[in-house]
Amino acid sequence: MHQVTVMTRDGCHACDDAISDVRRICAELGIAWSAEDVDADGELRAEYGDRVPVILIDGVEHGFWRVEEERFRRALAR
C-alpha cells in the first residue's frame, strides 16, 4: 500500500488545490495520505520550499505545483 504526502505551506492556494485533489483521489482508492508544512522544518523548506505543493509517493517526489490526475492514478495503481 502506498503512502502519499503533500508538502505544503500556509497561505498557498495551489497547495489547497493539490490537497483537495489528493484527498479526493486517495479516498476513492483507499490510500492513506498526509500533509506536511515545509516551513515547520528548515531542511524541508530548503528542499521543497520553492516548489510547493510537492507530492510524494512512498517518500519519492512524484510531482509539484499541481496534481496531474491521470499520472497520479497510474503511479498509485503500481
Helices and strands as residue ranges (DSSP letters): E 3-8, H 13-29, E 32-37, G 38-40, H 42-48, E 54-57, E 60-64, H 69-77
